[in-house]
Amino acid sequence: MPSDVSEQTLADPAERFSAAWDAFVLAVRRASLRGSATPGALSLSQYLLLRPLLDGGGRPLGQLAEEAGVTAPTATRVVDGLQRSGVVRRARSRADRRAVQVSLTGEGRARMQRKRARIAAQRQRLYERLDPEEREGSERLLLHLAELLGEL
């Protein structure tokens, strides 16, 4: 645990959990920033927004935003930049002319596949660094925390 999260200074288990949570969230944020430092690589936020497009189809921009947990204006700004970079294309929906469908370009698909491979390798390295006892409960704990966060 980081030195600023000391068991001696935080006697209450809820305070220790809170401090550990803050350290975890900060570490995730720092790791995602490091991952986007590679020129031409997608950031984790961009990847998570576009991940539903890996199945080959297009999706409405609003649906991508909802699935990624971002606002529609945020998704629009991200997609604007990705369109300028040649990662995605936009087209009006044939079913609803008000809706915009977003799909990956060939270059976008290649970047997404590279990002997915990097993420998988990083997760594998992280998993391998866990003790066998930690590995056993990690999936259940992560899924339970995700469920609880969804209820907040």
SESENU-326130 format. One record per residue (C-alpha): chain; x, y, z; residue number from 0. Coordinates in Angstrom, 3 decimals, padded with zeros to 6 digits. Layout:
+--------+----------+----------+----------+-----+
| chaine |       c1 |       c2 |       c3 | num |
+--------+----------+----------+----------+-----+
|      A |        X |        Y |        Z | NUM |
...
+--------+----------+----------+----------+-----+
***
This chain:
+--------+----------+----------+----------+-----+
| chaine |       c1 |       c2 |       c3 | num |
+--------+----------+----------+----------+-----+
|      A |  000.000 |  000.000 |  000.000 |   0 |
|      A |  001.360 |  003.531 | -000.745 |   1 |
|      A |  003.158 |  005.246 |  002.131 |   2 |
|      A |  000.397 |  007.861 |  002.507 |   3 |
|      A | -002.063 |  005.058 |  003.303 |   4 |
|      A | -000.692 |  003.712 |  006.554 |   5 |
|      A | -002.488 |  001.318 |  008.857 |   6 |
|      A | -000.997 |  003.145 |  011.840 |   7 |
|      A | -002.588 |  006.473 |  010.898 |   8 |
|      A | -005.970 |  005.056 |  009.880 |   9 |
|      A | -007.389 |  002.901 |  012.644 |  10 |
|      A | -010.963 |  002.706 |  011.328 |  11 |
|      A | -011.420 | -000.058 |  008.697 |  12 |
|      A | -013.812 |  002.169 |  006.699 |  13 |
|      A | -011.166 |  004.919 |  006.585 |  14 |
|      A | -008.529 |  002.414 |  005.456 |  15 |
|      A | -010.891 |  001.142 |  002.742 |  16 |
|      A | -011.549 |  004.705 |  001.617 |  17 |
|      A | -007.832 |  005.524 |  001.481 |  18 |
|      A | -007.095 |  002.275 | -000.383 |  19 |
|      A | -009.935 |  003.011 | -002.827 |  20 |
|      A | -008.538 |  006.482 | -003.522 |  21 |
|      A | -005.070 |  005.006 | -004.101 |  22 |
|      A | -006.549 |  002.401 | -006.493 |  23 |
|      A | -008.562 |  004.942 | -008.498 |  24 |
|      A | -005.542 |  007.239 | -008.767 |  25 |
|      A | -003.350 |  004.330 | -009.918 |  26 |
|      A | -005.912 |  003.406 | -012.595 |  27 |
|      A | -006.039 |  007.014 | -013.786 |  28 |
|      A | -002.235 |  007.255 | -013.938 |  29 |
|      A | -001.976 |  003.950 | -015.792 |  30 |
|      A | -004.553 |  005.059 | -018.360 |  31 |
|      A | -002.615 |  008.280 | -018.956 |  32 |
|      A |  000.627 |  006.359 | -019.446 |  33 |
|      A | -001.086 |  004.134 | -021.998 |  34 |
|      A | -002.075 |  007.077 | -024.162 |  35 |
|      A |  001.447 |  008.503 | -024.327 |  36 |
|      A |  002.306 |  006.367 | -027.377 |  37 |
|      A |  001.920 |  008.484 | -030.531 |  38 |
|      A | -001.050 |  007.316 | -032.580 |  39 |
|      A | -002.293 |  004.974 | -029.858 |  40 |
|      A | -005.830 |  005.241 | -028.580 |  41 |
|      A | -006.386 |  006.291 | -024.993 |  42 |
|      A | -008.250 |  003.958 | -022.665 |  43 |
|      A | -011.241 |  006.332 | -022.741 |  44 |
|      A | -011.305 |  006.286 | -026.543 |  45 |
|      A | -010.984 |  002.509 | -026.570 |  46 |
|      A | -013.836 |  002.055 | -024.089 |  47 |
|      A | -016.064 |  004.386 | -026.111 |  48 |
|      A | -015.405 |  002.517 | -029.368 |  49 |
|      A | -015.209 | -001.045 | -028.011 |  50 |
|      A | -018.803 | -001.936 | -029.047 |  51 |
|      A | -017.799 | -001.219 | -032.662 |  52 |
|      A | -015.329 | -004.112 | -032.735 |  53 |
|      A | -018.148 | -006.471 | -033.718 |  54 |
|      A | -018.122 | -004.831 | -037.136 |  55 |
|      A | -021.336 | -002.860 | -037.004 |  56 |
|      A | -022.103 |  000.780 | -036.487 |  57 |
|      A | -023.798 |  002.184 | -033.427 |  58 |
|      A | -025.661 |  005.392 | -032.674 |  59 |
|      A | -023.440 |  007.940 | -030.962 |  60 |
|      A | -025.838 |  008.177 | -028.011 |  61 |
|      A | -025.678 |  004.422 | -027.453 |  62 |
|      A | -021.867 |  004.486 | -027.455 |  63 |
|      A | -021.940 |  007.299 | -024.896 |  64 |
|      A | -024.366 |  005.432 | -022.658 |  65 |
|      A | -022.417 |  002.161 | -022.795 |  66 |
|      A | -019.151 |  003.968 | -022.006 |  67 |
|      A | -020.704 |  005.916 | -019.144 |  68 |
|      A | -020.048 |  009.362 | -020.603 |  69 |
|      A | -022.311 |  012.202 | -021.607 |  70 |
|      A | -023.383 |  012.612 | -025.226 |  71 |
|      A | -021.453 |  015.919 | -025.582 |  72 |
|      A | -018.285 |  014.220 | -024.300 |  73 |
|      A | -018.741 |  011.329 | -026.741 |  74 |
|      A | -019.335 |  013.826 | -029.550 |  75 |
|      A | -016.067 |  015.659 | -028.795 |  76 |
|      A | -014.122 |  012.392 | -028.669 |  77 |
|      A | -015.681 |  011.107 | -031.902 |  78 |
|      A | -015.005 |  014.467 | -033.606 |  79 |
|      A | -011.291 |  014.045 | -032.930 |  80 |
|      A | -011.286 |  010.387 | -033.892 |  81 |
|      A | -013.068 |  011.179 | -037.144 |  82 |
|      A | -010.439 |  013.813 | -037.991 |  83 |
|      A | -007.769 |  011.182 | -037.255 |  84 |
|      A | -009.389 |  008.674 | -039.601 |  85 |
|      A | -010.341 |  006.228 | -036.835 |  86 |
|      A | -014.133 |  006.418 | -037.252 |  87 |
|      A | -016.662 |  007.506 | -039.823 |  88 |
|      A | -020.105 |  008.940 | -039.218 |  89 |
|      A | -023.238 |  008.455 | -041.265 |  90 |
|      A | -026.858 |  009.367 | -040.780 |  91 |
|      A | -028.976 |  006.411 | -039.715 |  92 |
|      A | -031.224 |  005.101 | -042.479 |  93 |
|      A | -033.894 |  004.241 | -039.914 |  94 |
|      A | -033.792 |  007.606 | -038.111 |  95 |
|      A | -032.276 |  010.545 | -040.007 |  96 |
|      A | -031.804 |  012.411 | -036.710 |  97 |
|      A | -029.450 |  009.722 | -035.385 |  98 |
|      A | -025.771 |  009.468 | -036.284 |  99 |
|      A | -024.198 |  006.041 | -036.728 | 100 |
|      A | -020.514 |  005.698 | -035.882 | 101 |
|      A | -018.368 |  002.907 | -037.311 | 102 |
|      A | -014.671 |  002.084 | -037.419 | 103 |
|      A | -012.540 |  002.685 | -040.484 | 104 |
|      A | -009.969 |  000.075 | -041.470 | 105 |
|      A | -007.296 |  002.109 | -039.681 | 106 |
|      A | -009.584 |  002.482 | -036.668 | 107 |
|      A | -010.151 | -001.266 | -036.483 | 108 |
|      A | -006.377 | -001.864 | -036.610 | 109 |
|      A | -005.773 |  000.655 | -033.802 | 110 |
|      A | -008.553 | -000.874 | -031.706 | 111 |
|      A | -007.119 | -004.368 | -032.156 | 112 |
|      A | -003.643 | -003.160 | -031.146 | 113 |
|      A | -005.088 | -001.435 | -028.073 | 114 |
|      A | -007.102 | -004.545 | -027.140 | 115 |
|      A | -003.927 | -006.674 | -027.388 | 116 |
|      A | -001.959 | -004.208 | -025.209 | 117 |
|      A | -004.727 | -004.145 | -022.602 | 118 |
|      A | -004.932 | -007.952 | -022.552 | 119 |
|      A | -001.154 | -008.216 | -022.085 | 120 |
|      A | -001.191 | -005.642 | -019.278 | 121 |
|      A | -004.046 | -007.421 | -017.516 | 122 |
|      A | -002.251 | -010.750 | -017.848 | 123 |
|      A |  000.914 | -009.264 | -016.291 | 124 |
|      A | -001.150 | -007.774 | -013.478 | 125 |
|      A | -002.902 | -011.088 | -012.855 | 126 |
|      A |  000.416 | -012.954 | -012.796 | 127 |
|      A |  001.740 | -010.595 | -010.121 | 128 |
|      A | -001.103 | -011.504 | -007.766 | 129 |
|      A | -000.564 | -014.246 | -005.201 | 130 |
|      A | -002.605 | -017.424 | -005.853 | 131 |
|      A | -004.918 | -016.521 | -002.953 | 132 |
|      A | -005.450 | -013.019 | -004.389 | 133 |
|      A | -006.165 | -014.433 | -007.846 | 134 |
|      A | -008.848 | -016.715 | -006.476 | 135 |
|      A | -010.991 | -013.900 | -005.062 | 136 |
|      A | -010.093 | -011.092 | -007.438 | 137 |
|      A | -012.731 | -011.760 | -010.105 | 138 |
|      A | -015.535 | -012.034 | -007.569 | 139 |
|      A | -014.400 | -008.895 | -005.730 | 140 |
|      A | -014.054 | -006.817 | -008.902 | 141 |
|      A | -017.479 | -007.873 | -010.195 | 142 |
|      A | -019.064 | -007.209 | -006.817 | 143 |
|      A | -017.478 | -003.739 | -006.592 | 144 |
|      A | -018.678 | -002.965 | -010.133 | 145 |
|      A | -022.202 | -004.006 | -009.137 | 146 |
|      A | -022.109 | -001.894 | -005.988 | 147 |
|      A | -020.808 |  001.132 | -007.892 | 148 |
|      A | -023.694 |  000.726 | -010.326 | 149 |
|      A | -026.108 |  001.056 | -007.417 | 150 |
|      A | -024.638 |  004.313 | -006.092 | 151 |
+--------+----------+----------+----------+-----+
***
